[in-house]
Amino acid sequence: MFADLSRRAGFHVEWEAIDKDQFLEALTRELLEPGKMLDELVLPYSREGVLSVDKTASRLRVNFKRDEVAPAPGSDERG
């Protein structure tokens, strides 16, 4: 939802550049004590201009700079 609202407002966030652990920590802190923790983390990754809906969806599929690849659903994780 945020991605679409920001697209309509004329900017986008480079979600894939944000470290997943930092994001989750900031999100947890924001939920426990609403304020500006999440804003402080996301603001440096805000960029002017909009991305197409397809480009936005593609970027949202990125797993926040993780090198590991999650096994496909139903696959045998033991290899």
VMD Tcl script that builds the backbone (N, CA, C; Angstrom):
set m [mol new atoms 237]
animate dup $m
set s [atomselect $m all]
$s set {name element resname resid chain x y z} {
  {N N MET 1 A 0.823 -1.174 0.000}
  {CA C MET 1 A 0.000 0.000 0.000}
  {C C MET 1 A 0.882 1.258 0.000}
  {N N PHE 2 A 1.923 1.263 0.839}
  {CA C PHE 2 A 2.800 2.428 0.905}
  {C C PHE 2 A 3.457 2.693 -0.453}
  {N N ALA 3 A 3.858 1.623 -1.141}
  {CA C ALA 3 A 4.503 1.788 -2.445}
  {C C ALA 3 A 3.571 2.492 -3.426}
  {N N ASP 4 A 2.297 2.134 -3.416}
  {CA C ASP 4 A 1.358 2.771 -4.334}
  {C C ASP 4 A 1.088 4.215 -3.936}
  {N N LEU 5 A 0.965 4.472 -2.642}
  {CA C LEU 5 A 0.745 5.850 -2.197}
  {C C LEU 5 A 1.946 6.733 -2.531}
  {N N SER 6 A 3.147 6.217 -2.337}
  {CA C SER 6 A 4.330 7.018 -2.661}
  {C C SER 6 A 4.438 7.232 -4.168}
  {N N ARG 7 A 4.073 6.215 -4.954}
  {CA C ARG 7 A 4.090 6.362 -6.415}
  {C C ARG 7 A 3.134 7.474 -6.835}
  {N N ARG 8 A 1.974 7.497 -6.248}
  {CA C ARG 8 A 0.991 8.541 -6.564}
  {C C ARG 8 A 1.471 9.917 -6.125}
  {N N ALA 9 A 2.307 9.958 -5.090}
  {CA C ALA 9 A 2.832 11.228 -4.578}
  {C C ALA 9 A 4.086 11.677 -5.334}
  {N N GLY 10 A 4.582 10.843 -6.247}
  {CA C GLY 10 A 5.699 11.259 -7.091}
  {C C GLY 10 A 7.080 10.845 -6.623}
  {N N PHE 11 A 7.156 9.857 -5.719}
  {CA C PHE 11 A 8.474 9.377 -5.303}
  {C C PHE 11 A 8.420 7.865 -5.098}
  {N N HIS 12 A 9.584 7.274 -4.905}
  {CA C HIS 12 A 9.645 5.844 -4.606}
  {C C HIS 12 A 10.743 5.588 -3.583}
  {N N VAL 13 A 10.708 4.429 -2.977}
  {CA C VAL 13 A 11.697 4.030 -1.979}
  {C C VAL 13 A 12.498 2.867 -2.542}
  {N N GLU 14 A 13.800 2.918 -2.393}
  {CA C GLU 14 A 14.660 1.815 -2.830}
  {C C GLU 14 A 14.697 0.758 -1.719}
  {N N TRP 15 A 13.615 0.002 -1.612}
  {CA C TRP 15 A 13.488 -0.988 -0.542}
  {C C TRP 15 A 14.608 -2.002 -0.575}
  {N N GLU 16 A 15.047 -2.373 -1.764}
  {CA C GLU 16 A 16.077 -3.404 -1.896}
  {C C GLU 16 A 17.430 -2.965 -1.341}
  {N N ALA 17 A 17.614 -1.673 -1.117}
  {CA C ALA 17 A 18.878 -1.160 -0.580}
  {C C ALA 17 A 18.893 -1.132 0.950}
  {N N ILE 18 A 17.745 -1.362 1.559}
  {CA C ILE 18 A 17.650 -1.317 3.020}
  {C C ILE 18 A 17.968 -2.693 3.587}
  {N N ASP 19 A 18.844 -2.730 4.570}
  {CA C ASP 19 A 19.190 -3.979 5.229}
  {C C ASP 19 A 17.955 -4.540 5.936}
  {N N LYS 20 A 17.665 -5.817 5.707}
  {CA C LYS 20 A 16.457 -6.425 6.249}
  {C C LYS 20 A 16.436 -6.378 7.779}
  {N N ASP 21 A 17.560 -6.703 8.414}
  {CA C ASP 21 A 17.586 -6.707 9.873}
  {C C ASP 21 A 17.356 -5.310 10.450}
  {N N GLN 22 A 17.947 -4.290 9.821}
  {CA C GLN 22 A 17.722 -2.917 10.276}
  {C C GLN 22 A 16.258 -2.523 10.108}
  {N N PHE 23 A 15.681 -2.917 8.981}
  {CA C PHE 23 A 14.283 -2.593 8.725}
  {C C PHE 23 A 13.376 -3.245 9.767}
  {N N LEU 24 A 13.603 -4.532 10.029}
  {CA C LEU 24 A 12.758 -5.233 10.997}
  {C C LEU 24 A 12.908 -4.659 12.402}
  {N N GLU 25 A 14.131 -4.278 12.760}
  {CA C GLU 25 A 14.359 -3.654 14.066}
  {C C GLU 25 A 13.615 -2.314 14.150}
  {N N ALA 26 A 13.728 -1.501 13.101}
  {CA C ALA 26 A 13.051 -0.205 13.087}
  {C C ALA 26 A 11.535 -0.385 13.108}
  {N N LEU 27 A 11.044 -1.360 12.370}
  {CA C LEU 27 A 9.603 -1.619 12.339}
  {C C LEU 27 A 9.106 -2.058 13.716}
  {N N THR 28 A 9.846 -2.936 14.361}
  {CA C THR 28 A 9.473 -3.389 15.702}
  {C C THR 28 A 9.441 -2.216 16.683}
  {N N ARG 29 A 10.474 -1.386 16.643}
  {CA C ARG 29 A 10.528 -0.225 17.540}
  {C C ARG 29 A 9.386 0.753 17.251}
  {N N GLU 30 A 9.071 0.909 15.973}
  {CA C GLU 30 A 7.974 1.803 15.579}
  {C C GLU 30 A 6.638 1.286 16.106}
  {N N LEU 31 A 6.453 -0.023 16.053}
  {CA C LEU 31 A 5.199 -0.606 16.541}
  {C C LEU 31 A 5.083 -0.487 18.058}
  {N N LEU 32 A 6.214 -0.646 18.743}
  {CA C LEU 32 A 6.203 -0.552 20.200}
  {C C LEU 32 A 6.073 0.882 20.693}
  {N N GLU 33 A 6.729 1.801 19.993}
  {CA C GLU 33 A 6.695 3.214 20.353}
  {C C GLU 33 A 6.565 4.048 19.087}
  {N N PRO 34 A 5.316 4.268 18.635}
  {CA C PRO 34 A 5.133 5.028 17.401}
  {C C PRO 34 A 5.828 6.387 17.472}
  {N N GLY 35 A 6.469 6.724 16.406}
  {CA C GLY 35 A 7.198 7.990 16.351}
  {C C GLY 35 A 7.798 8.169 14.978}
  {N N LYS 36 A 9.114 8.277 14.937}
  {CA C LYS 36 A 9.755 8.539 13.659}
  {C C LYS 36 A 10.872 7.562 13.328}
  {N N MET 37 A 11.017 6.476 14.084}
  {CA C MET 37 A 12.090 5.513 13.848}
  {C C MET 37 A 12.084 4.994 12.410}
  {N N LEU 38 A 10.931 4.599 11.927}
  {CA C LEU 38 A 10.836 4.066 10.573}
  {C C LEU 38 A 11.102 5.159 9.541}
  {N N ASP 39 A 10.619 6.355 9.808}
  {CA C ASP 39 A 10.874 7.482 8.906}
  {C C ASP 39 A 12.374 7.734 8.768}
  {N N GLU 40 A 13.082 7.706 9.887}
  {CA C GLU 40 A 14.525 7.955 9.865}
  {C C GLU 40 A 15.272 6.906 9.044}
  {N N LEU 41 A 14.808 5.665 9.086}
  {CA C LEU 41 A 15.463 4.609 8.316}
  {C C LEU 41 A 15.149 4.731 6.824}
  {N N VAL 42 A 13.896 4.980 6.495}
  {CA C VAL 42 A 13.455 4.963 5.091}
  {C C VAL 42 A 13.808 6.241 4.340}
  {N N LEU 43 A 13.812 7.374 5.007}
  {CA C LEU 43 A 14.034 8.654 4.327}
  {C C LEU 43 A 15.286 8.697 3.447}
  {N N PRO 44 A 16.436 8.184 3.886}
  {CA C PRO 44 A 17.614 8.228 3.013}
  {C C PRO 44 A 17.468 7.405 1.724}
  {N N TYR 45 A 16.497 6.522 1.669}
  {CA C TYR 45 A 16.287 5.679 0.495}
  {C C TYR 45 A 15.132 6.159 -0.371}
  {N N SER 46 A 14.576 7.313 -0.047}
  {CA C SER 46 A 13.504 7.902 -0.841}
  {C C SER 46 A 14.104 8.602 -2.052}
  {N N ARG 47 A 13.494 8.390 -3.203}
  {CA C ARG 47 A 13.983 8.974 -4.457}
  {C C ARG 47 A 12.846 9.665 -5.187}
  {N N GLU 48 A 13.174 10.779 -5.823}
  {CA C GLU 48 A 12.182 11.478 -6.641}
  {C C GLU 48 A 11.853 10.646 -7.864}
  {N N GLY 49 A 10.659 10.821 -8.357}
  {CA C GLY 49 A 10.230 10.128 -9.567}
  {C C GLY 49 A 9.465 8.856 -9.234}
  {N N VAL 50 A 8.638 8.476 -10.156}
  {CA C VAL 50 A 7.829 7.281 -9.952}
  {C C VAL 50 A 8.354 6.135 -10.802}
  {N N LEU 51 A 8.096 4.943 -10.338}
  {CA C LEU 51 A 8.407 3.739 -11.092}
  {C C LEU 51 A 7.100 3.184 -11.630}
  {N N SER 52 A 7.184 2.424 -12.706}
  {CA C SER 52 A 5.981 1.778 -13.214}
  {C C SER 52 A 5.481 0.786 -12.168}
  {N N VAL 53 A 4.231 0.407 -12.286}
  {CA C VAL 53 A 3.663 -0.567 -11.360}
  {C C VAL 53 A 4.445 -1.873 -11.432}
  {N N ASP 54 A 4.826 -2.300 -12.645}
  {CA C ASP 54 A 5.599 -3.537 -12.806}
  {C C ASP 54 A 6.966 -3.435 -12.143}
  {N N LYS 55 A 7.645 -2.316 -12.310}
  {CA C LYS 55 A 8.959 -2.115 -11.699}
  {C C LYS 55 A 8.832 -2.087 -10.180}
  {N N THR 56 A 7.797 -1.434 -9.679}
  {CA C THR 56 A 7.560 -1.392 -8.236}
  {C C THR 56 A 7.341 -2.802 -7.700}
  {N N ALA 57 A 6.508 -3.577 -8.361}
  {CA C ALA 57 A 6.234 -4.953 -7.925}
  {C C ALA 57 A 7.506 -5.785 -7.948}
  {N N SER 58 A 8.307 -5.621 -8.965}
  {CA C SER 58 A 9.563 -6.365 -9.070}
  {C C SER 58 A 10.495 -6.036 -7.920}
  {N N ARG 59 A 10.607 -4.771 -7.583}
  {CA C ARG 59 A 11.483 -4.357 -6.483}
  {C C ARG 59 A 10.962 -4.818 -5.130}
  {N N LEU 60 A 9.662 -4.895 -4.974}
  {CA C LEU 60 A 9.099 -5.343 -3.704}
  {C C LEU 60 A 9.323 -6.834 -3.477}
  {N N ARG 61 A 9.623 -7.570 -4.545}
  {CA C ARG 61 A 9.905 -8.997 -4.400}
  {C C ARG 61 A 11.310 -9.250 -3.870}
  {N N VAL 62 A 12.166 -8.245 -3.917}
  {CA C VAL 62 A 13.540 -8.389 -3.439}
  {C C VAL 62 A 13.513 -8.617 -1.936}
  {N N ASN 63 A 14.396 -9.473 -1.463}
  {CA C ASN 63 A 14.391 -9.826 -0.049}
  {C C ASN 63 A 15.384 -8.990 0.746}
  {N N PHE 64 A 15.339 -7.670 0.636}
  {CA C PHE 64 A 16.147 -6.751 1.432}
  {C C PHE 64 A 17.611 -7.162 1.569}
  {N N LYS 65 A 18.321 -7.231 0.468}
  {CA C LYS 65 A 19.768 -7.456 0.455}
  {C C LYS 65 A 20.185 -8.799 1.049}
  {N N ARG 66 A 19.355 -9.800 1.013}
  {CA C ARG 66 A 19.717 -11.118 1.512}
  {C C ARG 66 A 20.349 -11.917 0.384}
  {N N ASP 67 A 21.453 -12.603 0.680}
  {CA C ASP 67 A 22.118 -13.434 -0.302}
  {C C ASP 67 A 21.505 -14.831 -0.366}
  {N N GLU 68 A 20.895 -15.264 0.736}
  {CA C GLU 68 A 20.307 -16.589 0.751}
  {C C GLU 68 A 19.082 -16.626 -0.148}
  {N N VAL 69 A 18.852 -17.786 -0.726}
  {CA C VAL 69 A 17.665 -17.959 -1.550}
  {C C VAL 69 A 16.757 -18.919 -0.811}
  {N N ALA 70 A 15.543 -18.512 -0.584}
  {CA C ALA 70 A 14.580 -19.360 0.117}
  {C C ALA 70 A 14.196 -20.519 -0.787}
  {N N PRO 71 A 14.058 -21.715 -0.215}
  {CA C PRO 71 A 13.645 -22.859 -1.032}
  {C C PRO 71 A 12.241 -22.653 -1.569}
  {N N ALA 72 A 12.009 -23.186 -2.732}
  {CA C ALA 72 A 10.688 -23.088 -3.345}
  {C C ALA 72 A 9.688 -23.872 -2.504}
  {N N PRO 73 A 8.455 -23.397 -2.433}
  {CA C PRO 73 A 7.440 -24.120 -1.670}
  {C C PRO 73 A 7.328 -25.551 -2.166}
  {N N GLY 74 A 7.332 -26.494 -1.244}
  {CA C GLY 74 A 7.199 -27.907 -1.609}
  {C C GLY 74 A 8.506 -28.575 -1.980}
  {N N SER 75 A 9.606 -27.827 -2.005}
  {CA C SER 75 A 10.887 -28.444 -2.373}
  {C C SER 75 A 11.492 -29.132 -1.166}
  {N N ASP 76 A 12.400 -30.049 -1.413}
  {CA C ASP 76 A 13.085 -30.757 -0.341}
  {C C ASP 76 A 14.270 -29.899 0.103}
  {N N GLU 77 A 14.205 -29.332 1.311}
  {CA C GLU 77 A 15.234 -28.419 1.793}
  {C C GLU 77 A 16.537 -29.123 2.119}
  {N N ARG 78 A 16.519 -30.430 2.271}
  {CA C ARG 78 A 17.719 -31.167 2.660}
  {C C ARG 78 A 18.671 -31.371 1.495}
  {N N GLY 79 A 18.224 -31.094 0.275}
  {CA C GLY 79 A 19.082 -31.199 -0.911}
  {C C GLY 79 A 19.183 -32.549 -1.368}
}
mol reanalyze $m
mol bondsrecalc $m
mol representation Tube
mol addrep $m
